[in-house]
């Protein structure tokens, strides 16, 4: 199988990940549930993973790295744990359903939700965000709030899982701080394969998943919670200490980590993060973008093909980022290319790629309904190719050839 669905989950992982999981299965106890070698091994392994994640994300508080089952769990914990009825949220058209569906519930409970909308090409422009922030500030000045100023939360996806476009978090953070909004970032598509510096960027909550570009096992993920941010526990229960206290302990990370942790998966995640730190996320991003450029060059002139979210006529903003000399990429992307062939349903193209060529991609809506509506692909969906660090040039050539053959038959 030629695997090109890395935006959904990683497939090939460094050997150290499987080794760490296997070792954990035969050596780990339950963190904070005893003092034997097994329990202490688990505690050290889990805290070691927190330290590695904090280092990777430029975060100076490893004790506030909260580990969860996935990014969806972490995002629900953040949104339901911060927001109250009457609070205000700005989300984006890029957002995944892990953001949109919790906000749908919260909106019914009285949270005010607005959306930073994309243009027709799927871009988010910071001047549009500024207009939204200014409008809210004007309402405050006009006395639009009866009792108290509501809490204000800006939720942004670092990179669209459909188009691969990357948001300028530094610019967004400046605006968020200027207008006193908390900034929650969904880094599911970038964590591990694109540099992130949480402290210097000024992110309040960074949500990540372990099984995508972090190359860890499924069932791992979490969030980094800045020191001045408080989140109410979504789940309460055992922590292994302070058992006579009726409420969840206030100390992090136990404040948001009720129940037994996935120690075996976290062991694998820690090994994966260690591998990524050795390789360097910037180097990983460069390698993946080389493959993406090769793919785009191969398919851009196929008759009937439509490619979404890429400016194929501009000039590269950073030539050093694309050493193969392709100069049409004008903005930062992750290695994701969504496309369609004429009016053929995207699922049909994906099925042909899988059954005839052994190429795994994803078709349909990609849990990103607002992006498909913005791009005009709600009915057809899109065929999404997403590449990983272990893909090869030969696999890219095979995918290009497959698309050319399919197009020639239509």
C-alpha positions, 0 to 999 in steps of 0.5 A, spaced: 500 500 500 502 507 498 499 511 504 497 518 503 492 519 508 497 522 513 492 528 515 488 523 518 493 519 522 500 517 521 502 510 518 509 508 518 512 510 525 519 510 527 521 503 530 522 506 537 515 507 538 513 500 537 519 498 541 517 503 547 509 500 547 512 493 547 516 495 553 511 498 557 506 493 556 511 488 560 513 493 565 508 498 567 504 499 573 499 504 574 501 511 576 500 514 583 497 507 585 503 504 588 510 505 589 513 499 586 518 499 580 512 498 575 508 504 578 514 509 579 516 507 571 510 509 569 510 515 573 517 517 570 515 515 563 509 519 563 512 525 566 518 524 561 513 525 555 510 531 558 517 534 558 519 532 551 512 535 549 513 542 552 520 542 549 517 541 542 512 546 543 516 551 546 512 551 553 516 552 559 511 549 564 511 541 563 507 540 569 501 543 565 501 539 559 495 535 560 495 528 556 488 526 554 485 520 549 486 525 543 485 532 540 477 532 540 477 530 548 482 536 549 478 541 545 472 539 549 475 540 555 478 546 554 471 549 551 467 547 556 472 548 561 473 555 560 466 558 557 460 560 560 453 562 558 454 570 555 461 569 553 464 570 546 467 566 541 470 567 535 472 560 531 474 560 523 471 556 517 478 552 517 475 549 524 474 541 524 468 538 527 472 537 534 471 545 535 464 546 531 460 541 534 462 543 542 461 550 540 454 548 537 452 545 544 455 551 547 451 556 543 445 553 545 447 554 552 448 562 551 455 562 548 455 567 543 459 564 537 461 568 531 466 566 525 472 568 522 470 567 514 475 565 509 475 568 502 473 564 496 480 560 495 480 558 503 484 564 506 483 567 512 485 574 512 487 578 519 484 584 517 477 580 517 479 578 524 481 585 526 474 587 524 471 582 528 475 584 534 473 591 533 466 590 533 466 586 539 470 592 542 465 597 540 459 593 543 463 594 550 464 601 549 457 602 548 455 599 554 452 592 550 453 588 556 449 589 562 452 586 568 459 584 566 464 584 560 464 577 558 470 572 557 472 572 550 475 566 546 478 566 539 479 559 537 484 558 531 486 552 527 493 552 526 493 549 519 486 547 515 486 539 514 483 540 508 487 545 504 493 545 508 494 552 509 498 555 515 495 560 519 500 566 521 499 565 529 504 570 531 500 575 527 493 572 530 496 572 537 498 580 537 491 581 535 488 577 540 492 580 546 491 587 543 483 586 544 484 581 550 482 575 547 484 568 550 487 564 544 486 557 543 490 553 538 488 547 534 495 544 532 492 537 530 495 538 523 502 541 525 504 538 531 511 535 530 511 537 523 512 544 523 515 549 528 511 551 534 513 556 540 508 557 545 511 561 550 514 566 545 507 566 540 503 567 546 498 561 545 493 560 551 491 553 550 495 549 545 491 542 543 494 537 539 493 529 537 499 524 538 497 520 532 498 524 526 505 528 525 507 526 532 507 519 529 505 516 536 500 511 537 492 512 537 489 514 543 494 519 545 493 527 545 492 533 550 493 540 551 498 545 554 495 550 558 498 557 560 499 558 567 494 564 567 489 560 564 484 556 568 480 550 566 474 547 569 474 539 569 470 536 564 471 529 568 472 528 575 474 521 578 480 518 581 487 521 581 491 516 586 492 521 591 488 526 595 483 521 595 479 524 601 478 531 597 471 531 594 473 535 588 478 534 583 485 536 586 487 543 583 494 542 582 496 540 574 496 536 571 491 532 575 486 537 575 484 535 568 486 528 568 481 523 572 482 516 571 488 511 569 492 514 564 494 510 557 501 509 560 503 504 554 500 509 549 504 515 552 510 511 552 510 510 545 508 518 544 514 520 548 519 516 544 516 519 538 517 526 540 524 524 542 525 522 535 522 528 532 526 533 536 532 529 534 530 530 526 527 537 528 520 539 526 523 544 521 527 539 517 521 534 517 517 540 514 522 541 509 522 534 507 514 533 506 514 540 502 519 537 497 514 531 496 508 536 496 511 540 490 513 534 486 506 532 486 503 538 485 508 539 479 506 532 476 499 533 476 497 541 475 496 540 468 492 534 468 486 535 464 480 536 468 483 537 475 481 542 480 486 543 486 484 547 492 487 551 497 494 552 493 496 558 489 500 555 483 501 562 479 505 566 485 512 566 487 515 563 493 515 567 499 521 563 502 525 560 496 530 556 501 524 552 504 523 549 497 530 547 494 527 544 488 526 550 485 519 550 484 517 558 485 509 558 485 508 556 492 506 563 495 504 561 502 506 556 508 502 550 507 502 543 510 503 537 505 496 536 504 493 537 497 485 537 496 483 536 488 477 533 484 477 530 477 471 534 473 465 532 476 466 525 478 464 524 486 470 524 490 469 517 493 469 514 486 476 517 485 478 515 492 476 508 491 479 507 484 486 509 487 485 504 492 482 498 488 486 499 482 493 502 484 493 501 492 494 508 494 490 510 500 487 517 500 481 520 503 475 523 500 468 526 502 467 532 507 474 531 512 470 533 518 471 540 515 464 542 513 465 550 513 471 549 509 467 545 504 462 550 503 467 556 502 470 552 497 464 550 493 465 543 494 459 541 499 456 536 494 462 533 491 467 533 497 474 532 495 480 527 494 485 529 499 492 527 498 496 528 505 504 526 505 508 524 511 516 524 512 516 516 510 513 517 503 518 517 497 519 520 491 517 513 487 511 513 491 509 520 489 511 518 481 506 513 482 500 517 485 501 522 479 501 516 474 495 514 477 491 520 476 493 521 469 491 514 467 484 515 471 483 522 468 485 519 461 479 515 462 474 520 464 
